[in-house]
Amino acid sequence: MNLQNFESQIDPTILSRGSDYFKFGYVTSLEFDGETWFAEVDGSNDYTVSVAISDNGEILNTYCDCPYDWGEYCKHQVAVFFALKDARIQLLKTEKSNNNSSKKKESLESILSTLDKQTLVSLIMEYAETYKPMKNEIQFRYTQKSDITSSARQVIRGAINAVKYRDFVTYRDVNSATNGADTVLKMAEDKINSNEFLTAVSLGIIAMEEMMDLLNYCDDSNEYVGETIANAISEIHNATLSIPENHKDSQKIFDSIFAHSLSNIYDGWPDWRIELLSALVPLCYDKENRARLETHLLLPNNQITYEWGHDYEFRQMQQIQFDLINRFDDEATAQQFIAHNMDNIDFRYMAIKSAIENGHYDKAIQLCIEGEDENRQYPGIVKALHELQYTAYESANNLPKQKELALALFLDGDFKYYLKYKAFHSKCEWANKFEEILEKTEKNGSRGVYVQILVNDKHKPRLLAYCNKWPGSIVSYHTHLLPEYQHEVGQLFSDFIRQQASTANNRRHYGDVCALIKMCDKTCPESTTDVCAEIIQKYSRKPAFMDEMRKIEKL
């Protein structure tokens, strides 16, 4: 395949996307090392493409470290093919070959700073007409429109449509699809700073509506859409927290957020609905608003499904009730609410901490014990209650109970309680008890605590046995085995490097393997010679891998 006619041999869809990537400047760097071209291409992530070409433009070898595996070539490779075909790039190649060196390209900022106003305007107009999302964003940011909400939707949808293919946005393009919403939310932040609270909230709601819709036809494995929705909620919260009491738009803002929270787009997404309701709390200085919100919170059978059988969601609704009381009522009312809702573990935690702070240790311990009985099916809650119980015993200076609970907690996987437990013994007592504790910890399956004990107490024979059993752990613990076990550390490192190299399939993975080699080099340099030779021989046809080896001076 030759650079002059490669288009006929590429899938039309991939060809079109690669052409767009080249036209819109996604090929951000292109360097020649005398044999191979290496390019950086922007996308949902930054990817590296390598291309080896003959003097007559024949593509001899090419590789991209993106995860695309549905065809022979990806859009990033095609974008680089177009870049190499471009006459200016061909000229650059000749210059670099003559000089046998490469020069860094001038930064975009420095280039633009030398252009006059008319040239900049022409350049922007040219690309804005070609790339509609850019045109929408410029108009949204820099023109005064009476209908800013309509303009905001255009910006968000423009960014989505730019990467949507067959009515779907793949996980590689989702980050780009959220760019429009990010722009709108930046505008919302600016509106809050200029006290235009109603506009800020409207923009936040628009961003949420469009992103909730996007969830229906995208792969959000990387959670870019979810993060954007969380950012929109954050801006709405910032707006309601910033609004002064009796602001002229307070009622409109309350009504807007309240109505939006009840939308069916949040069916199945109760967390976001609850967070929107929580944003209303600062506006409930108005008694009618508070009554509306409280009435809604207290209706388990209203038209919105909260899945009341799910304890977490119910607890969050109760938390909003408590926030209202805590913000607008007296301390006695707040404490009474906590006492009446002790089945909510969050309020039980509050009651226990309050009892400890006030010196009521027996009450705190009793609340812990009762909570454990009610929540035995939830190990995380039981552990948290054990920790609070330990704090109560510690505050009450009850040493026997501290010792008993410290043992249970560190066997449950919390290393800091191992140190507390150890401190309750004399050196002689501990010498007799240490092996027994190790056996208990290992049998109990507390792997993390077990190895931390070995490191803390410098038990190197057992630590070596642990690393033999779990080879990857040599990365974390090799320094604790030196100098006594230098040969064994070198062997474990070499074996682990070989294993990682065998599964590496992109530049990031190759870089990780080389990082392991550098780490091994610092402690066991003699062990890396053979493994590096093996990697160079076995993976010589992976140019990106060889490039990473070259960077650490192993090639």
N, C-alpha and C positions, 0 to 999 in steps of 0.2 A: 504494500500500500504506500502510495506516494503523497507527499504534502500537496501536490498540484491537483490531485483528483480524489482525495480521500473521501469527499462528501458522498460519492456514489456507493461507498461500502459501509456506511454508518446507518443505523436505524433512524428513520426520519424524525421520530420524536426526540431521540437523544441528540441528533444533529441540530434540531431547532433550539433545544435548550442550551446546548454548548455554544451555539452562535450567539444567543442572547447573553450568556455569561461573558463572552469575549467583548461584545458590543458595549455592555454596561460596565466594563472595567473590572470584572471579578478576578481576572488574572493580575495579581498584584505585584508579582516579581518574577523575573526570568533570568536565570544565570546559567552560564556554560562553563564546564570544568575542563574543556579540551576534548571530551569524549561524549558527554551526556548533558542534555538540558534538564534543569530542575526548576519547576515553577510552583509558586504558591497560589492557590485558587480559593477565594472566599466562597462560602456557602452557608449552610446551617452550622458548619464548623469550618476551620481552615484545613485544607487538604494539600498534600504535596504530590505533584505529578512529575515523573521522569520520562524523558523521551530521548532515545538514541536514534539519530538520523544519519544517513550517508551523505556524501558531498552532493549527490544529485537529488536529495530530498526524500529518499526512500526511508520509511519508518521501520527501523530495525527492531526496536524493542520499546515498550512503554508500560508504565505502571502507575496506578493511583492508589493511595492508601485509604480511600473512602470505602464504606462497607458495601457499595453497590456490587451485586453479583448476578444480575438478571441478563447480562449480555456481555459481549467481549470488550466493549468500550463504554465508559461513563461520560456524563456531560462535562466533567472537569477535564478529562483527557481531550475531548473534542474542542473545548475552549482553548486549550494550549495548542492544539493543532492549528486552529485559526490564527493564534498569536504568532506562531512560527511561520505561517504562510505569509503573514503581513510583510510587505516590502521593507518597512522600517525595521522590523525585528531581524529580517535577513541581513540588512545592513549592519545592525548591531552585532550579529553573529560574526560577520567578517572582521569588524573592528576588534572584537574580543579575541578572535583567533590570531590576528596579527600581533596583538599585544601579549597574547598568552596569559591574560589576566582579566578579571572582571571588575567593573566599577559599580558602585552602588548608584541606583537611580536617584535623581533629585527628588526630594519629597514633594508631594502634591501641594502642600501649603506654600512652599517656596516658589513653585512654578506659578501658582495662581496669584501670588503676591506681586509678580512682575507684569501681570496683564492689566491693560487699561479697562475702564468701565464698560465701554462698548463691546470689547472682545468678551468680557465676562458675561454680559447680557446675552450676546449671541450664542455663547457656549451653553449657557443655562437653557435658553430657549430651544436649542437644538436637541438637548437631551430630555428636556421636559416634554417635548412633543413626541419623542420616541418612547419614553418611559412614563406612562401615565401616573403611577403612584408618586413620582417626584413632582409632577405638575400639581396634583391634588394637595400634597403636603405644603408646597410653597404657597399656594392660594389660601390654605387653611391657616398657616402661620402668620402671613404678612398682609392679608387684606381684612378690612373691617366688613363683616357680613352680618346682616340682621338675623339670618337663620344659621347660626353657628353650629347648631345640632345637625342640620342636613349636611353641612360641609364636613363635620366630624365623621359622619357615617361614610361619606365618599372616601375620605382618607383611609379609614379602617378597611373598607371593602376593596379599595384599590390595591392595598398591600396583599390582601388575601387572594384576589383574582390574579395577581401577577405570578403567583406560584401554584395556583390551583390547576390540576390536570384531571380531566374527566370527572369533574365535580368532587375531587378529593385532594387533600393536602397531605403529602407523605411526611413522615417524621423528620426527614432531612430538611424539609422546607418550612416546618411549622414556626421556627424561630423568626424567619423572614416574614411569615404571614402575620405575626403579632406586632411588626414594626409600626404599622399605622395606629394601632391601639396605644402603643407606647408614646407616640407623638401626641395623641389626644390627652393622655393622662398627664404628660408634661404641661400641656396647656391648662389642664384642670388645676395643677399645682400653682401655676402662675396666677390663675383666677382667684385662688384662695389668698395668695399673698397680696392681691389687689382688692380684697374684700368683696369680690363678685361671687358670693357663696352659692347662689342659686345656679349660676352658669357652671360652676365647678362640679356641683352635684349632678347636674344634667349630663355633663360630659362623662362623669364616672359611670352613670347608669347606662349611657349609650355604649361605652366600652364594654361593660358587662354583658349587655344584650347581644352585641356582635360576637363577643368571645364565647358566650354560652352557645350561640348558634354554630360557631366554628367547631365546637366540640363534637357536633353531630356528623361532621364529615372530614375529620382529620385524625391522624395517629399522634396523640399527644404523649407518647412514651417518655419524652424528655421533660414533660410537665411545663412547657413554655406557656401554653394557654392558661393552665391552672395558676401559674405564677402571675400572669397578667391580670387575671380575675382578682387574685389576692391584692395586687397593687391598686386595682380600681376600688376595692372595698376600703383599702387603707386611705385613699384620697377622700372617699366619702366620709370616713371617720374623722379625718383631719378637718374637713369642712364643718361638720356638726360640732366638733370640739372648739372651733375657732369663732363660731357665730356668737355675737353678744346677745344677752337676753333682750327680748322684745324687738329683735331686728325685723325690719319690714318684710323680709322674705321667709322668716322662720316657719310660718304655717305652711307656705307652699312647699318648702323643703321637706317638712315632716310628712305632708300628704304624699309627696312624690316618692320618697324612700319607702314609706309604709305600703303604698300601692304596689310599688315595684317588688318588694319582698314577698308579696302574696302571689306573684306571677307563677304560672305553672311551669315556667322554664327551670325552676328550682326543685321541682318534684324529683326526688332521687338524689338531690344535692343539698341536704338539710343544713350542712355546716355553713354554706354561703348564705342561705336564707336567714339563719340565726345571727350571723355576723351583721347582716344588714339591719335586722331588728335591734341589735345591740347599738348600732350607730344612732338610733333614735333617743337613747337615754338622755344625752345632754339637752335635748329639746323638750324634755318632760317637766321643766319648771312650770310649763303651762298645765294646769290641772286637768283640762279636758284631754290634752294629748296623752298625759300619763294614764288617765282612765281608759282611753282607747287601747293603749299598748298593754296595760295590765289585764284588761278584759280578754284581749286576744291570747295572752300568754296562759291564761287560766282555762282556756277552752280546749279540752283534749279531743273533742269531736267536731271541731270547726271544719270549714271546707278545705283547709290545707292539711295534708298528711305529714305528720312529723314522726311517724313510726314510734309511737309512745312506748312500745315494748323495749325500745333500745335505750338503755339506761343513760348512755352518754348524752344523747340528744335531750332527754328530759332534764338532765343535770344542767345543760347549757341554758335551757329556758329558765330554770330556777335561778341560775346565775344572773340573768338579766333582771329578774325580780329583785334579787339582792342588791344589784347595782343601783336600782331605783331607790330602794330604801336607804342604802348607804350614802347616796348622794343627797337625798332630799329630806330624810327623817333623822331622828336622834339615835344615839348609841344604843339605848335600851331597846328600841324597836328592832334594830339590826341584830342584837344578841338574841332577842326572842325569836326572830325568824330562823336564825341558825339552830337554836334549840329545838324548834318544831320540825326541822328538816334534816335531822341527823342521819337519815337514810341516804342522803346525798353525801358521798364520801368527801367531796371538797369542803363541805361545811363541817364535817367531822374533823378534818384536818385543822380547820380554823379554830374549832373549839378546843382541841388538844393543845395546840400551840398557845392559845390564850391562857389555858389552865397552867401550863408550865411557866409562862412568863409571870403569872401572878402567884406562883409558889404553891399551887394546888396540885401537887404531884400525884396523890392518890386518885384524884378525879381524872387526871390525864391518863394514868395507867388503866383505870377502869374503862375509859372511853376507847382506849386502844384495844383492850381485850374484847369488849363488846363488838367493836368494828371487825376484828379478826373473825369472830364467830359468824358474823353476817356476810363476810366476803371471802370465805375460804376457797371459793371457785376462782378467785382472781389473785394469782400469786404476786403480781406486782403491787397490789393494794396491801396484801398481808405484809410484804417486805417493808413497804413504806411505814406501816403501822408499827412494825418491829423497831424500825429506826427511831421513830418518835418515842416509843416505849423506852428504848435504851437512853435517849436524851433525858427522859423523866427520871430513870434510875440514876443516871449520872448526876443530875441536878440534886437529887435526894441523897447522893453519896451512898447508894446501896451497892456495895462492891460485889457481893455474891451474885446478885441478879445481873449486874453488868457483865460479869465473867460468863455466866450461862448464856446470855443473849448474844454476846460478842462471838462465841463459838458457833452458835446457830447461824449468825449473819455471815461470817466469813465462809462457812461451809456452803452457804447459799450463793456464794460468788462475789462477795464484796471484800476486797483485799484490805481496805483500811481497818476493818474489824479484826483481821489477823494481827495487825500491829498492836491494836488495843488488847487483844487476848494475850499476846505474847508478853505485854508489859505487866500483866498480873502475876507473872511467874519470876522466880529468881533464876539466875543463870544455871544453877544446879538442877532445879526443877525442870527447866526448859530442855537441858541436855538429855534428860531421861524421857521427855515427852515428845521431842521433835520428830523422831521417826514415826511414832504413832500418829501424829498430826498429818504427816506427809501421806501415810497410807490412807487415812480417812479422806483427805482431800482428793487424792487420785481416784479412789473408789467411788467417791461422791460425784465424779464427773465434772468437777469445777476446774476445767483445764486452765482457764485464765489465771485463777488464783494460785493453782499449783505451780505454774511456771514463774509467777511473780515471787512466790516463796523461795523457789530455787535460786533466783537471781538475788533476792534480798539477803538470803542466808549463805550465798556463795557456795552452793552445793553443785560443783561442776560435773561430777560423774553422772548424776541424775539429769542435769541439764543437757549433757551430750546425748544421753539416751533419748531424751525428749525430742531433740533436734533430728535424731535418726528416724524417729517415728513420724515426725511432722517436718519434712525437708524444708518447706518454705520458711519455717521459723528461724532458720540459720541467719536470714537477713537481719532479724531483730536482735538476735542473741549472740552473734559470733564474737563480739568484743568481750563478752562475759566468760568465754571459754579459753581465751588467750592468757598467757602464752603456752599453758600446759598442753593444749590440744590443737596446736597450729596445723599439723598434718591433717587431722580429722576435719577441721574447719575448712581447709582448702579443698578436700575431697567432696564434702557436702556442698560447698559453694559451686564447684565445677559441675556436679551432677544436676544441681538446681538450674544453673545457667543453661545447660544442654536441654533440659526439659522445657524451659521457658522459650528458648529459641525454636524448638520444634512446633510450638503452637502460635508463634508470633506471625501476624499476617498484615500488619500495617506499620506505618512509620512510628507511630506512638509506641507500639509494642517493641519495635526494634530498638527504639531509644531506651525503653525500660530494660531490655536485655543488656545494652551497653552500660547502663547505669550500674547494673549488677556486676559487670566485669570491672568497672572502675572501683567499686566498693571492695571487691575481692582483691584487686591489685594493691590496695592500701595495706591489707593485712597479710595476704598470702600471694605475693606476686608470682611466685614460681608455679602456682596452680593455674594461672590464666593462660600460659603459653600454649599448652596443648588444646584447650577448649577453644581459644581464638582461632587456631589453625584449622580445627574441625569446622567451625562456623564459616570461615572464609571459603573452604573447599566445598562445603555442602550447600551453601546458600549464595554462591557467587552470581547466580542469575537473578538475584533480587537486588536491583540497584539501590533502592532506598535503604536496605539493610547494610549494604556495603558502604553507602554514604555515611550512615551512623557509625560504622566501625572506623571509617576514616576520621571522623570527628574526634574520636578518642585515641587516635594515632595507633590503631591496631591493624591498619591496612596501608 
